[in-house]
């Protein structure tokens, strides 16, 4: 990406087109199961194939978007998404639907990889990722309000994603082209923060798998266990995604005032409780409460996770790799949810997923703390026994701008070693000690001038 960050709205548009399939996963899986005669597990496998294809595109493009330029892969991804999902919408046989979903998933993953690389190059990655989640939540919420009233079987969800990909196409004109040839910065290099990045990627894989294991069967919980109609379930999902809009806006306003560790850790604990509540729901009230609370906090934590991955590497490689690992978790989620719900029932499935979510919160929060997720408050920053920087800023009346303000994220400190040239001692500089030593030294120093 260019060293000069570009406008955020084209990235937000491409991000929306890439992420929309994952947000519409419950209605895709549900309609494949009902209207194509697939069982629960087979419909979940189709959704998993779509998302695994999306993750594969992310792994293939990690570190290559900078060399290719964002415009070309974004356009290729949107074309693949439009063609693939369009074919899945028009096809009536299961093999053709699966082939179209896999092709469209690869296009979605390509668009998401481009957006993730661009978000990492922004001055405020968290703000841009929040805008992206805000856009995709609003789009998915509008579709959840519309699709149940139009029918159309499995065709309408796939057609909607293809249409969004076509509508986003003009925005790619505002993305940068390929990197110019010549003596530029090398396109390859050692990934920074390898240990933290691997822990974060693994944590996001498990975290996303637990979330989407519930998300993939939420429609069936509402219809089968809570006794709601498809229209009522769609209304609950729309309300939940609307609450998610408020959550994302709140996260954007909060920014880095609390760092990243507190929103990620505390938010994950709330998500775990919401999963248990939603999976054990037996009425409209408990189902709506669990889904709305869960979808309010889920995009907030996800925005901080995306921002954390983007902060590990300004070139966006960790953002793409962690996002692709998250896509693998998203892909495995529907299968895991289907298997657990069929073998143990929805309430036990929720307990298992809640415990897994709590367990993964610890290492991910530790990464946020280790890589600068702590808020800069008095006593939080000490360098080799030095006084806290924020405390000095408050008590010593330092010049504004010389030290970080309270609540700002801690800045990384890099030690730079400089070579020291030792001067060889000059023999004439040494004199014999004695009564006349002071006079001879004074004379020598005068003559040296």
Secondary structure, DSSP 8 states (H G I E B T S, - for coil): --SS---HHHHHHHHHHHHHHHHTHHHHHHHHHHHS---HHHHHHHHHHHHHHHHHHHHHHTTTHHHH-HHHHHHHHHHHHHHHHHHHHH--SHHHHHHHHHHHHHHHHHHHHHHHHHHHTSS-HHHHHHHHHHHHHHHHHHHHHHHHHH--TTHHHHHHHHHHHHHHGGGGGGS-----SSS---S----SSHHHHHHHHHHHHHHHHHHHHHHTTHHHIIIIIS---HHHHHHHHHHHHHHHHHHHHHHHHHTTTTTTHHHHHHHHHHHHHHHHHHHT--SHHHHHHHHHHHHHHHHHHHHHHHHHHHHT-TTSHHHHHHHHHHHHHHHHHHHHHHHHHHHH-HHHHHHHHHHHHHHHHHHHHHHHHHTT-SB--TTS--STT---HHHHHHHS---TTSS--TT-B-----------------GGG----STTHHHHHHHHHHHH-
